[in-house]
């Protein structure tokens, strides 16, 4: 067995990241190129006996599959080798949590978060499929939500390569709850099996529902969806149609590619932008927060703002809108406070132009004159003063860790974005605190991160 402090070839083992039935994942340090990596090693007993060669070949196949797919939503494989008769796989070290852990927690994913995660999965699959690789085990445990807000797919261990003859027809490989009907029957599968699995993950994120072991072979998928949609009537008809197509029992009725699935989801948002209303159920954070009595903003305008801001900030946009609705006195202040969260000047200008149209505000307001047009103090300044001495990585990591308690995996991404402005500690922390919707929680955060 490998112990902490041991060297595996050129890699220094520093700690155990996790382990399961098949193997152990270690955190290690590559001193030659000065970076941390994750190393997956099979349990020794798996490499012995009659199945040892097959498992060793599968392990190597994971390295080949992932190495062929260089994509931002796929965990990168750096190296593969054997040391003291133990096969190991070296991957990029990513800081985050499995989607399965999030689904088992009390946190309920919003529609925006679900769409963001699903599109990330599908883009990764599209890249894999273009390389003639089928993942075949898409499930929440293989989807990692990084602390910087990104999403990555891992574990290509059962991937089917175009040249592979190790996995034959008649052998069921994958996780049954998310496996396509043809996969459950032990038939040879293609890329459409991944499309089905991704849709099943999306369904679980939206509703919490998934097929039980008793239902896998007895309940047709169409009847299962009927039951789920009956219990979750809030899902829009268009979204239900997309899920029904992606989860069709016959591959001929399913989306023919991951790109087709992506286009179907994005078409809903495109239709919402052109018609001024969204087919997706509006986010509860926006609709459940009453605007001040003296601030009248139409529901359709709020939905437009939500769609536009999400393109710049991601799923965190909903929390920002909720907070800003409770502090703004007029549409101009509402718009400019939201714009203050966008650090890129051109993107901020684009948002203001779109928001002026949605809110019917005079186009005389510009990003440069914005702060002069709002007399009230806003939490975010348009051009905060830079910090003479940039904050250290240790300080930024501490801030991100504390913010993650309130915002989840997107916290690190927000810290990274705002830190580009090179603000002093107090200004940066007050900017970030504006993303926390509850006033008491903002105070707790600030008390933890700002030194006396």
Buried (B, 14 or more C-beta within 10 A) or exposed (E): EBEEEEEBBBBBBEEEBEEEEBBBBBBBBBEEEEEBBBBBBBBBEBBEEEEBEEBBEBBBBBBBBBBBBEBEBBBBBBBBBEBEEBBBBBBBBBEBBBBBEBBEEEEEBBBBBBBBBBBBBBBBBBBBBBEEBBBBBBBBBBBBBBBBBBBBBBBBBBBBBEEBEBBEEEEEBBBEBBBBBBBBEEBBBBBBBBBBBBBBBBBBBBBEBBBEEEBBEEEEBEEBBEEBBEEBEEBBEBBBEBBBBBBBEEBEEBBEBBBBBBEBBEEBBEBBBEEEEBBBBBBBBBBEBEBBEEBEBEEEBBBBBBBBBBBBBBBBBBBBBBBBBEBBEBBBBBBBBBBBBBBEEEBBBBBBBBBBEBBEBEEEBEBEEBEEEBEEEBBBBBEBEEBEEEBEEEBBBBBBBBBBEBBBBBBBBBBBBBBEBBBBBEBBBBBBBBBBBEEEBBEBBBEBBBEE
